[in-house]
Amino acid sequence: MATLKDIAAEAGVSLATVSRVLNDDPTLNVKEATKHRILEIAEKLEYRTSSSRKTQVHAVGHHHILALYSYQQELEINDPYYLAIRHGIETQCEKLGIELTNCYLNNTQPDLKKTTGVLIVGKPSQAIRDTATSLTDNICYIDFHEPGSDYDAVDIDLVRIAKEVIDFFIAQGATRIGFIGGEDEPGKADIREAAFVEYGHLKGVVSDADIWRGGFSSSSGYELARTMLAKGDYPDALFVASDSIAIGVLRAIHERGLAIPQDISLISVNDIPTARFTFPPLSTVRIHSEMMGSQGVNLLFEKARDGRALPLNVFVPSKLKLRGTTR
């Protein structure tokens, strides 16, 4: 059965563009010929939208999962990491014959039928937690976990990743390593930043003056890097929290006339498709975000089927992909 990825590959466009065309996004600005080509390919491959899948699955009485996203859908456009998580959720639900309802932050909550499981994607607010627990005790976090929780979780080991990046830079001869990242909550460091600072202090290569935090977007990375470089005293290596942020950082470094990686080395996180096509290509930690989504579905399905009581934490493996922004 066709997936969004199949359509994107044949049409020669991004996964985000296909998703927005098939969901009739009124804010999308692409040529009519491109829209027509995507729709033709979707019809040829017999792709079914989520709404048509819901109707078919409900008729045979399968499980129903509600996916609560702790962010607005526009974030998927700026950061394909989150789009890939949703794609993994939708693909696995389709494989297992599970009805799926997606609900984003600030969207009106849909009228729900019997819910057999809830996925919470990203760090949840108390309101999202309350919504989930009012529906079921079969809950799974994705891209988030908390020690001692009663619920399943699928996440990545950001602590290990931060340490791995610092150790790599030290082995390459770096003596001063900076961080450019975003924040889930105003004024608070996320897990990767906290681990980076703690381990970097221990190794003697990180100082608080070299920690820069804004949003998880290319524009934020650009502005933070410009401010950092304008000081004239900058680190010889940077750990950037995401590829999307790193794209903006790269632009700022180029505008400053600095050479990468000779003047500044850089490693980011996620390995989005465009990471291979930046200049130079991004060295990054590959996160299997699509697998995070599919494994969250598997945990909910298995728990509902078997009545498992103990919560499980699944950490999806990651891998450092070295390209042109490191020596």
C-alpha positions as CSV (number, residue, x, y, z in Angstrom):
1,M,0.0,0.0,0.0
2,A,1.3,3.4,-1.0
3,T,2.7,5.9,1.6
4,L,3.4,9.6,1.5
5,K,7.1,8.8,1.1
6,D,6.3,6.8,-2.1
7,I,4.4,9.7,-3.6
8,A,7.1,12.2,-2.6
9,A,9.8,10.1,-4.2
10,E,7.9,9.7,-7.5
11,A,6.9,13.3,-7.6
12,G,10.3,14.6,-6.7
13,V,9.1,16.8,-3.9
14,S,9.4,16.9,-0.1
15,L,7.3,14.8,2.2
16,A,5.9,18.0,3.7
17,T,4.7,19.2,0.3
18,V,2.9,16.0,-0.4
19,S,1.2,16.0,3.1
20,R,0.0,19.6,2.7
21,V,-1.3,19.0,-0.9
22,L,-3.2,15.9,0.1
23,N,-4.6,17.7,3.2
24,D,-5.7,20.6,1.0
25,D,-3.6,23.2,3.0
26,P,-4.8,26.6,1.9
27,T,-1.5,28.3,2.9
28,L,0.6,26.1,0.6
29,N,2.3,28.1,-2.2
30,V,3.3,25.7,-5.0
31,K,2.5,25.6,-8.7
32,E,-0.8,24.1,-9.8
33,A,1.2,21.7,-12.1
34,T,3.0,20.3,-9.0
35,K,-0.3,19.9,-7.1
36,H,-1.8,18.1,-10.1
37,R,1.2,15.8,-10.4
38,I,1.0,14.8,-6.7
39,L,-2.7,14.1,-6.9
40,E,-2.3,12.0,-10.1
41,I,0.5,10.0,-8.5
42,A,-1.6,9.5,-5.3
43,E,-4.5,8.2,-7.4
44,K,-2.3,6.0,-9.5
45,L,-0.7,4.5,-6.3
46,E,-4.2,4.1,-4.7
47,Y,-3.1,6.2,-1.7
48,R,-5.9,6.6,0.9
49,T,-6.0,9.7,3.1
50,S,-6.3,9.3,6.9
51,S,-10.0,10.1,6.8
52,S,-10.8,7.4,4.3
53,R,-8.6,4.9,6.3
54,K,-10.6,5.9,9.4
55,T,-13.9,5.1,7.8
56,Q,-12.7,1.7,6.5
57,V,-11.0,0.6,9.8
58,H,-13.9,1.7,12.0
59,A,-16.3,-0.5,10.0
60,V,-14.4,-3.6,11.1
61,G,-14.1,-2.5,14.7
62,H,-10.3,-2.2,15.2
63,H,-8.4,-0.2,17.7
64,H,-8.6,3.5,17.8
65,I,-5.5,5.6,18.7
66,L,-5.6,9.3,19.4
67,A,-2.3,11.1,18.7
68,L,-1.9,14.3,20.7
69,Y,0.9,16.6,19.4
70,S,2.3,19.1,21.9
71,Y,3.0,21.6,19.1
72,Q,1.2,23.3,16.2
73,Q,1.2,21.5,12.9
74,E,3.2,24.3,11.3
75,L,6.3,23.0,13.2
76,E,6.4,20.0,10.8
77,I,7.0,22.4,8.0
78,N,10.0,24.0,9.7
79,D,11.4,20.7,11.1
80,P,10.9,17.5,9.1
81,Y,11.9,15.6,12.3
82,Y,8.4,15.9,13.5
83,L,6.8,15.2,10.2
84,A,8.7,11.9,10.1
85,I,7.4,11.0,13.5
86,R,3.8,11.5,12.3
87,H,4.6,9.6,9.1
88,G,5.8,6.6,11.2
89,I,2.6,6.7,13.3
90,E,0.3,6.8,10.3
91,T,2.2,4.1,8.4
92,Q,2.2,1.7,11.3
93,C,-1.5,2.3,12.1
94,E,-2.3,1.5,8.5
95,K,-0.3,-1.7,8.7
96,L,-2.0,-2.8,11.8
97,G,-5.5,-1.8,10.8
98,I,-5.8,0.8,13.6
99,E,-8.0,3.9,13.4
100,L,-6.0,7.1,14.0
101,T,-7.1,10.6,14.9
102,N,-4.4,13.3,14.9
103,C,-4.9,16.4,17.2
104,Y,-2.4,19.3,17.3
105,L,-1.9,22.0,19.9
106,N,-4.6,24.6,19.9
107,N,-6.8,22.6,17.6
108,T,-10.4,21.8,18.6
109,Q,-10.4,18.3,20.1
110,P,-12.4,15.9,17.8
111,D,-15.5,14.0,18.9
112,L,-13.9,10.8,20.0
113,K,-15.3,7.3,19.8
114,K,-13.9,4.6,22.1
115,T,-10.2,5.2,22.4
116,T,-7.9,2.2,23.1
117,G,-4.7,4.2,23.3
118,V,-3.2,7.7,23.3
119,L,0.1,8.8,21.8
120,I,1.6,12.0,23.2
121,V,4.2,13.5,20.9
122,G,6.7,15.9,22.5
123,K,6.9,17.3,26.0
124,P,3.2,17.5,27.2
125,S,1.5,20.3,29.0
126,Q,-0.7,19.5,32.0
127,A,-3.8,20.0,29.8
128,I,-2.5,17.3,27.3
129,R,-1.8,14.9,30.2
130,D,-5.3,15.5,31.6
131,T,-6.9,14.9,28.2
132,A,-5.0,11.6,27.7
133,T,-5.7,10.3,31.2
134,S,-9.4,11.1,31.0
135,L,-9.6,8.7,28.0
136,T,-7.5,5.7,28.9
137,D,-4.5,4.5,30.9
138,N,-2.9,3.1,27.7
139,I,-0.7,6.0,27.0
140,C,2.7,6.2,25.3
141,Y,5.0,9.2,25.1
142,I,7.1,9.8,21.9
143,D,10.1,12.1,21.9
144,F,9.8,12.4,25.7
145,H,10.1,10.3,28.8
146,E,10.2,10.8,32.5
147,P,11.7,8.5,35.1
148,G,9.1,6.7,37.3
149,S,6.3,7.3,34.9
150,D,3.4,4.8,34.7
151,Y,3.3,5.1,30.9
152,D,5.3,3.7,28.0
153,A,7.8,6.0,26.2
154,V,9.8,6.0,23.0
155,D,12.7,8.4,23.0
156,I,16.3,9.0,22.0
157,D,19.2,9.1,24.5
158,L,20.1,12.7,24.3
159,V,22.5,12.5,27.2
160,R,24.6,9.9,25.4
161,I,24.5,11.9,22.2
162,A,25.7,15.1,23.9
163,K,28.6,13.2,25.5
164,E,29.4,11.4,22.2
165,V,29.7,14.8,20.4
166,I,31.9,16.3,23.0
167,D,34.2,13.3,23.0
168,F,34.5,13.4,19.2
169,F,35.4,17.1,19.2
170,I,38.0,16.6,22.0
171,A,39.5,13.8,19.9
172,Q,39.7,16.2,17.0
173,G,41.6,18.7,19.1
174,A,38.9,21.1,20.0
175,T,39.5,23.0,23.3
176,R,36.4,25.2,23.3
177,I,33.0,23.9,22.4
178,G,29.8,25.9,22.2
179,F,26.1,25.1,22.0
180,I,23.3,26.6,19.9
181,G,19.8,25.2,20.7
182,G,16.1,25.8,21.3
183,E,13.8,25.5,24.3
184,D,10.6,23.6,25.0
185,E,9.8,25.9,27.9
186,P,10.8,29.6,28.1
187,G,14.0,30.0,30.1
188,K,14.6,26.3,30.6
189,A,17.4,24.1,29.1
190,D,16.3,20.9,27.5
191,I,17.9,17.5,28.2
192,R,20.6,17.7,25.5
193,E,21.7,21.2,26.6
194,A,21.8,20.2,30.3
195,A,23.8,17.1,29.5
196,F,26.1,19.0,27.2
197,V,26.8,21.7,29.8
198,E,27.4,19.2,32.6
199,Y,29.7,16.9,30.7
200,G,31.5,19.8,29.0
201,H,32.2,21.4,32.3
202,L,33.6,18.1,33.6
203,K,35.9,17.9,30.5
204,G,36.9,21.6,30.8
205,V,35.8,22.5,27.2
206,V,32.5,24.3,27.8
207,S,31.7,27.6,29.5
208,D,28.3,29.2,30.1
209,A,29.3,32.1,27.9
210,D,29.2,29.8,24.9
211,I,25.6,28.5,25.4
212,W,23.0,30.1,23.1
213,R,19.4,29.3,23.2
214,G,16.4,30.4,21.1
215,G,13.8,28.6,19.0
216,F,14.0,25.3,17.0
217,S,14.1,27.0,13.6
218,S,16.7,28.0,11.0
219,S,15.9,31.7,11.5
220,S,16.6,31.4,15.2
221,G,19.9,29.6,14.5
222,Y,20.9,32.3,12.1
223,E,20.3,35.1,14.6
224,L,21.9,33.4,17.5
225,A,25.0,32.6,15.4
226,R,25.2,36.1,14.1
227,T,25.2,37.5,17.7
228,M,27.8,35.0,18.8
229,L,30.1,35.7,15.9
230,A,29.7,39.5,16.2
231,K,31.6,39.2,19.6
232,G,34.7,38.2,17.6
233,D,35.5,35.6,20.3
234,Y,33.9,32.3,19.4
235,P,34.3,28.6,20.0
236,D,36.3,26.4,17.6
237,A,33.5,23.8,17.6
238,L,29.7,23.9,17.9
239,F,27.1,21.4,18.9
240,V,23.7,22.4,17.4
241,A,20.5,21.0,18.8
242,S,18.9,20.3,15.4
243,D,19.6,20.3,11.7
244,S,17.0,23.0,11.1
245,I,18.8,25.3,13.5
246,A,22.2,24.3,12.0
247,I,21.1,25.5,8.5
248,G,20.7,29.0,9.9
249,V,24.0,28.7,11.7
250,L,25.8,27.7,8.5
251,R,24.5,30.8,6.7
252,A,25.7,33.1,9.5
253,I,29.2,31.5,9.5
254,H,29.4,31.9,5.7
255,E,28.4,35.6,5.9
256,R,31.1,36.2,8.4
257,G,33.6,34.9,5.9
258,L,34.7,31.9,8.1
259,A,35.7,28.5,6.8
260,I,34.0,25.4,7.9
261,P,35.4,23.2,9.4
262,Q,38.8,24.9,9.5
263,D,37.6,27.9,11.6
264,I,34.6,26.3,13.2
265,S,33.5,22.6,13.2
266,L,29.8,21.8,13.6
267,I,27.7,18.8,14.5
268,S,23.9,18.9,14.7
269,V,21.1,16.3,15.4
270,N,18.4,14.6,13.3
271,D,19.9,14.0,9.8
272,I,17.0,15.4,7.9
273,P,17.1,14.9,4.1
274,T,18.5,18.3,3.4
275,A,21.5,17.8,5.7
276,R,23.4,16.1,2.9
277,F,22.8,19.1,0.6
278,T,23.9,22.0,2.7
279,F,27.3,23.6,2.0
280,P,29.3,21.9,3.3
281,P,27.1,18.9,4.1
282,L,26.2,18.7,7.7
283,S,27.8,16.3,10.1
284,T,24.9,15.2,12.2
285,V,23.6,12.5,14.6
286,R,21.0,10.4,12.7
287,I,17.8,10.0,14.6
288,H,15.3,7.3,13.3
289,S,12.3,9.5,14.0
290,E,10.0,7.6,11.8
291,M,10.8,4.5,13.9
292,M,9.9,6.4,17.0
293,G,6.4,6.9,15.7
294,S,5.9,3.3,14.6
295,Q,7.3,1.9,17.8
296,G,4.9,4.0,19.9
297,V,2.0,2.5,18.0
298,N,3.4,-1.0,18.5
299,L,3.6,-0.4,22.3
300,L,0.0,0.8,22.5
301,F,-1.2,-2.1,20.4
302,E,0.7,-4.7,22.3
303,K,-0.4,-3.4,25.7
304,A,-4.1,-3.3,24.7
305,R,-3.8,-6.8,23.2
306,D,-1.9,-8.5,26.1
307,G,-3.0,-6.4,29.1
308,R,0.6,-5.7,30.0
309,A,0.8,-3.7,33.3
310,L,4.5,-2.7,33.5
311,P,5.5,0.4,31.5
312,L,8.3,0.1,29.0
313,N,10.9,2.7,27.9
314,V,12.3,2.2,24.4
315,F,15.4,4.2,23.3
316,V,15.7,4.3,19.5
317,P,19.4,4.0,18.5
318,S,21.3,7.0,16.9
319,K,24.4,7.2,14.8
320,L,26.9,10.0,14.2
321,K,27.2,10.7,10.4
322,L,30.4,12.6,9.6
323,R,30.3,14.9,6.6
324,G,31.8,18.2,5.6
325,T,31.3,20.3,8.7
326,T,33.8,18.3,10.7
327,R,37.5,17.6,10.0
